[in-house]
Amino acid sequence: MISPTTPTRNTSNDDAIRVMICDDSAVVRGLVTRILEEAPDISVVASVSNGQMALNTLERNEIDVILLDIEMPIMDGMTALPKLLEIDPGIRVVMQSTLTVKGADISMRAMQLGAADYIPKPTSTRDIAGGMDFKTEVLTKIRALGQAKRRTASRRAKPVSAPSTPLTASPLPAFQRPSASTAPLQLRTHTPEPPDIIAIGSSTGGPQALFTLLSAMRAGTVKQPILITQHMPATFTTILGEHISRVSGWNAKEAVDGEPLEGGRVYIAPGDFHMVLEVKNGAKVLRLNKNPPENFCRPSVDPMLRSIAALYGRKVLVGILTGMGSDGLRGGTEIVNGGGTLIAQDEASSVVWGMPGAVANAGICSAVLPLLEIAPWMIKLATRR
């Protein structure tokens, strides 16, 4: 077992992403440590068995990412989470959660409290030791979150001059400020008429962003249907809908295959299913399918956007929020080519600027905004006459 003061072989790499593992199982800690130590760009700084030890360790060490178990003796993960963030508000905390209703609910509450993401916890040590899915996911998330944490720290450490080009393409309200950290981007003029549908794509950090966005939009303010594809497994998307309804007042739930689309409601792609739209008997209906993953994801944002582009043309408003990878870029390109409008969350307010960065850098956005400014922008476009 690695003690909080015992360095691993990767700590000699000053540029390595520094990780702390907090889990009450010594076997799990050891197996996860071996996975991480195979990566030359990741350093396991500490391995501890409860939340109190994690707090003590964070006070003495510089750490980028914490893998935090939920159920532990002395101090559990949910108790430790806000205390860890108080010590270092920039730390990226990844909750280790079981794929159960209880685990999903706790993970959602953890993300509302400031956790960056979660990792579905394997049901056995054999899954951890031999499961490529777990290995790939934990390495991918630690790299993305660790690099994002470093960029955030770098921005805070030095003053940033205002960019010369605003990140809106036409006269819009004063709240549409540019991202302070990005180079000037090519932006498009947004569609003048209001959209008939709103679509949102998100991944890492997405649940927190969705809670904030939909709470600010206020149920009833926007009459259009809202379709959401958030990268999540089954069970978690069910709980996501419940939490969105609870915190925002929207009628939000997982989509049902064949369900007719209604205005003023929020539909979420269920875990392990792509969500698309088609016309049946003259009405637009939601369809779910298990076509191959796109961008390594199912659900994926791209098939949702392609189907919307085909049915709605220019009367579409799309938001791409925080997340790893580039899902949404191809579908977003089809939306914009059809005359629709696309906006992206800016880098400074994103947990990971992968998905929104991809569409922003592709020049297909009409605005790149801080999270808190996206809702007013959407409301203005969606309610204009």
N, C-alpha and C positions, 0 to 999 in steps of 0.2 A: 504494500500500500504506500502511496506517495503521501508524505506529510506536507503541511503547508509550507514548511521551510526547506524541503528537499527539492532542488532543481531537477528537471528532467534534461535529457540530452539536447533538446531543442532550445533551451534557454540561452545558449550561446549566440543564437541568431537574434540580434537586436531588433531586426525588422519583423520577426515572427509575431503572429497574432497571439496574444497572451490570454490563456483560458484558465478558468477555475471550474472544477467539477464538484458539485455539491449533491451527494446522494448517500443515503444511510447504508447502502449495500456496498461492502468492500469489493465484492466480485464485480458488480456493475461498474464501479469506479475504475477498477483495474482493466476491464475489457474496453471501456470507452477510452481510457488513457492510451492503450496500445493502438487503437484505431487512429487517434489524433497524432500520436508520435510517429506514425508512418508518413505524415505530411511534413516536409521540411519547412513549410511556412507557418506552422502552428506549434506553439509551445504550451505545454500544460504546466502552469506555474504552481498550482496547488490542487489538492484533492482532499476534500473535507466531508464530514459525515452529517452535519446539521447546519441549520441557518445561523446559529450563533457563531460557529467556527468560521462560516463564510464572512460574516461581518468583521470579525477580528482580523481575518486574512486580508480583506479588501482595504482595511485601514492602513495596512503595512505594505501593500503591493500595488503596483500598476497593472491593471487587468482590463482587457478589452471586452471579453465575452464570458458570461457565467452560464453554465448548464445547471439549472436549479430544479431539483426534485420537489414534488409537492408534499408528500407525506414523509415526515422525518421526526425523530424524537427531539426533545429539548426545544427546538424551534423549527416549525415547518416552513415550507417554501412561501406560502402566502403571507405569513407573518414577517418573514425575512425580506420579501420583495421591496416593500416601501422603504425599509431601513437601508437596504443596499443602494437604492436610488437616491436616498438622502445623502449618503456618503459620496456617491459619484453619479450625478444626474445623467451623465453621458454614457454610463455603462450599458451594454446590451445584454439583457437577461433573456435566456431561452428556457421556458418551462418544459420539463420532461413530464409528459402526460399520457395516461392510458387512453386507448381508443374506446372509451365508454361514455355514456351520457354524463355521468358524474365528472369524468376527466375533462370532457369537452366544456361543461359548464364552468368548472374551476379555471380552465385555461382562458375562457372568455373573460372571466372576472379578473384574472391576472393581467390580461392585455389592457383592460380598462384601467388597471392600476399602474401600468407603465411597462409591462413586459414587452419585449420586442417581437417575440415569436414563441412557438412551441415546437417540440419534436414528439411525435407519437412514440411512446415508450414501448419497446418490444415486450411481448408477454413472457419471454424467457431469456436467460443468458445465452442460450443457443442461438436465438434470433440475433442478438447483438454480435456474437462472435462470428456467425456465418452469413448474416443477412446483408447483402450488397445494398438493398434499399435503405436500410438504416445507415450504413456507412456513407453512402453517397449523400443522403440528406443532411446528416450531421456535419460532414465536411463542407458541403456547399453553403449551408446556413452560417456556419462559423466564419468562413471566408468572407461572405458578403457582409455580414454584420460587423465583423472586425474591421474590414476595410472602410465601411461607412463610419464607424466610430472614430477611426483615425482621421478621416477627412473632416468630420465635424470638429474634432479637437483642433485640427490645423486651421480651420476657418476662424475659430474662436480665439486662436493665439495671435492672429495678425489682423490689422484693420483692412477692411475691404472697400475699395473705391467703387462708386456707383457706376454701372455700365452705361455706355453712351446710347445704347439702343433699348427702348422699353420693350417688354415682352408682351405687348398686345399690338394687334395689327391695325386697329381702327379706333376712333374715339370711343372710349368706354369709361365707366366710373373711376373715380380717383383711387378706389381700393385695389385696383389691379396693378400692383407694384411688381417690378421685376425681381427675379431671384438674384440675391446679392453675389452668389458664387459662380454663376455661369457666364460663359462668354456670350456675346450677342448671338441670338438665334434668328433664323428665318421664320417669320410667322405669316399666317394667311388671314385674310379677312373672313370673319364669321358670317354664316348664313343669316340674312336679314329677318326672315320670317321665323316665328316660334316653331320649335320642334314638335313632332307628334309623339316622340318616344325619347326616353333618356336611358343610356346604357353606361355601366360603370365596370371597369376591370381593375382588379387589385390582387396583391399577393402578400409578401412579407410586410407586416405592419398594417395590412389592409383592414382587419377588424377595427382597430383603434380609429383609423381614418374614416371608415364607414360610420361608426358611432358619432363621430364629430360632425361629419358632413350632413348626415340625415337628421341629426338633432337640430342643426342650424337651419336646414331647409324647412322644417316644421311641416308636419302632416297637414294636408289640405291646402297648403300654399301652391303646390305644383299639382296640376291635374293629370299630367301625363303618366303612363305606366313607367316604372323604373325597373330595368333588368340588371342584375348584378352577377358577374362571375368572379368569385373569390377562390383562389387556390386553397382547397381544404378537402380533407377526407369526409366520407359519409359520417353521419352522426354530428360532426362538428358543424356542418352547414345547417342542420336542423336547429341546433342551439344558437347559431349565429342569427338566424331569423328571429328567434325568441328574444334575444338580447337587443336586437335592433328595434323590435316592437316596443320593448320595455323602456329603452332609453330615449326613443325618438317619438313615439306615438304613431308611427307608420304601421299599416297593416303589412307586415313583412313575413314571408314564409318561403319554404322551398317550393319550386315550381313542380307542377304535376303534369305528366305527359297527357297531351290532348286538351289541356285547360285553356279556355278562351281568355284572351288578354283584356284586362280591365284597367281603366285609368285610375290614378291615385293609389295604386298598390305597388308593392315592392316584391319582385320575384327573384329568388336566389337559385342559381344552378346547384343541384344536389351534388354532393361529393361522388366522384367516379362516373358522372354523366356529363356530357356536353349538353348545353341548353341552346336551342335554336328556335326560330319562328318560321311558320309556314301558313299558307292560306288553306282553309278547309271550309267548303260550303260558303264561301264569301267572307268568312271571319278569320281573323288572325288568331292562331292558337300556338301554344308552347309545345315543343316536342323535345323529348329527351332521348339521347342515343349513346351507345357505347362504341362509337367509331374510335379508331386508334387515337391515342394521345397526340396532341399537338404541342410543340414546344415543351415536350416531356410532361405535359399536364393533361389531366382530365378531371374536372372541367377545364376548358381552355377558353380564353377571351376571344381568340380569332374566329372560331366558327360562329359564335354568337354575333359578332360584328358583321361577318359576311352575310348572314341571313337577314340581319336588320337592314344592311345596305341594299340588298336585293328588293326588299319590300317597301322601304320608306324613302329611298333616294336622298334628297337634300334635307328632308325634315327630320333630322336626327341630331341629337346632342350627346356626345360621348365624353366621359371623364376617365382618364387613366391615372390611377393612384399608385402609391408606393408599392414596390414589389421587385423581386429578383427577375433577371432574364429580360426577354423582349416580347413576351406574349402581348398581343394587342397591336403590334406594329403592322403586320400584314392586313389584319382586319380593319385597323384604323385607316390605313392607306386607301382601302376600298371605300370606307365611309367618306373620306375627304374627296376622293375622285368622283364620287357621286354627288358632291355638293354639300355634304353634311359638315358639322362643326365638331372639332375635337379640342379638348383642353387637357393639360397635364399638371400634376402636382409638382412643385418645384423641388430642387435638390435639398435645400435647407430644411424643409419640413418633412421630407420623406425618411422613413427608416432605412430604405434602400432605394437609390435612384436608378433602378434598372429599367423597369417597364416604362415609367414616365420619361426617363432620360432617353430611351430609344425613340419614342415618338417625337420628343422635343428636338432631338438632334437630327431627325429625319426631315424637319421642316414642314410637318403636316399639322401643327397646332395653331390655333388662333390665340391662345394665351397659355402661359406657364405661370402658375400662381401658388402662393403659400396655401396650405390646407384651409386655414380659417377664412380665406377669401374666395374659395371655390363656390361655396353655397350662394353668396350674394350674386355672383356672376351667373350661376345657373338659373337662379330665380329670375333675374332680369331678362335673360334670353327666353326662358320658358313661359313667362307671363306677358311678354310684350304683345301688343295688338297691332 
